[in-house]
Amino acid sequence: MRRVIHAPSPTVEIETQRTFSTPALVVDLDTFERNVRAMSELLEGTGKSVRPHVKTHRTPELARRQLGGSARGVTCATVGEAEVMVAAGITDVLLANELVDPLKMDRLVGLAHEAAVTVAADDPEPVTSLSTRAARAGVTVGVLIDVDVLLHRCGVASAAEVLQMAAVIDRSPGLRLDGLMGYEGRLRPGVQDRQAKIGRAYALLAETRDALLRAGFAVERVSAAGTSTLLEALTDPTITEIQAGVYALMEPELLGMGLPFSCAAAIRGTVISRHDDRFVLDIGRRVVGVEYGPPLSAGFEVTSITLGDEHTIVTAEGPPPALGAELDFIPGQIRTTFNLHDHVWVSRGGELIDCWPISARGSSQ
Ligand SMILES: Cc1ncc(COP(=O)(O)O)c(C=O)c1O
């Protein structure tokens, strides 16, 4: 199989002979494409766009397939992810994270020669440094003021701080104030006061946007929300852009939220040992993220699943599967699962049709 592996620079073409072997990460492309289509149908007529968060899979071949229609660019969590996406030909990236390291600022500014680049910010000091670097390089970087709407992670907390930030960005050469960003985090079903939390988050976005508009600043974009708050974000009048990522591959925990998405990724393992009371597969925590619970068996009933580093011990009613049988498990946590693999296999109609590099795997800087 001839593959082009995109490194940040230069692009290296290499020849790989890849044969399938387990444990392997497999994406069902039909389901993935259905999820992407369902997202664009949800957005139709809302005037909003999606900017898929690629931290979910760090895979340019998947990211490219999420673009089109109102989805003009991607969201990234790290400069490394942005570099890989731009090297793969994506021309519009939002770094939805704060930058203070001058070296990373230079890398981001470098990307602005090839792509539309926007970054989140919550402090005037790094904004000033970024401005110097962008102006020196002769590029313009868009800035979204990050508002702490719920997580108490990054972000400014009041309209007064937003106005102060806006004034600094506005007078900074090389920068362009594009609007606001607020990420309310994963609000699973059953989270206490879920609706009230979402309501307060979106009220703060509206209040800060209005303060900017009253002060005469343009607010082109209000970027927010993930998969778990997608339905609320779609009806919110302030949000213009949705940063969801998990929707395209989905996680079992979010299946009960009334979203039109299905799980598209699985870890395929082989039965390597069987006994009267259990059987064992070659899947372990080194190939599947378990932060949101153990993987779910796909297409067969189990009584219990216990994971070690390289083993999954399964108990089930009835006779165990044959030695060498391949079984699929749906990861509870997509992001960490993808970051544990170099490649993702691609299937259509149950047949493996391709194998793509997870090129931004490990690109956490
Ligand atoms: C800032 C930001 N925006 C958007 C998302 C995407 O949310 P989800 O993965 O639930 O779709 C994340 C995920 O962690 C995030 O950190």
The ligand as an SDF file (V2000), in Angstrom:
LIG
                    3D

 16 16  0  0  0  0  0  0  0  0999 V2000
  -12.2390   23.8080   23.9410 C   0  0  0  0  0  0  0  0  0  0  0  0
  -12.9730   22.6080   23.4460 C   0  0  0  0  0  0  0  0  0  0  0  0
  -13.9210   22.7710   22.4900 N   0  0  0  0  0  0  0  0  0  0  0  0
  -14.6110   21.7280   22.0070 C   0  0  0  0  0  0  0  0  0  0  0  0
  -14.3900   20.4270   22.4470 C   0  0  0  0  0  0  0  0  0  0  0  0
  -15.1610   19.3010   21.8130 C   0  0  0  0  0  0  0  0  0  0  0  0
  -16.1030   18.7340   22.6380 O   0  0  0  0  0  0  0  0  0  0  0  0
  -16.5900   17.2420   22.3540 P   0  0  0  0  0  0  0  0  0  0  0  0
  -15.3510   16.4430   22.3700 O   0  0  0  0  0  0  0  0  0  0  0  0
  -17.5100   16.9310   23.4900 O   0  0  0  0  0  0  0  0  0  0  0  0
  -17.2920   17.2150   21.0860 O   0  0  0  0  0  0  0  0  0  0  0  0
  -13.4140   20.2180   23.4420 C   0  0  0  0  0  0  0  0  0  0  0  0
  -13.1830   18.8490   23.9380 C   0  0  0  0  0  0  0  0  0  0  0  0
  -12.4980   18.5860   24.8750 O   0  0  0  0  0  0  0  0  0  0  0  0
  -12.6970   21.3220   23.9470 C   0  0  0  0  0  0  0  0  0  0  0  0
  -11.7510   21.1750   24.8790 O   0  0  0  0  0  0  0  0  0  0  0  0
  1  2  1  0
  2  3  1  0
  2 15  2  0
  3  4  2  0
  4  5  1  0
  5  6  1  0
  5 12  2  0
  6  7  1  0
  7  8  1  0
  8  9  2  0
  8 10  1  0
  8 11  1  0
 12 13  1  0
 12 15  1  0
 13 14  2  0
 15 16  1  0
M  END
$$$$
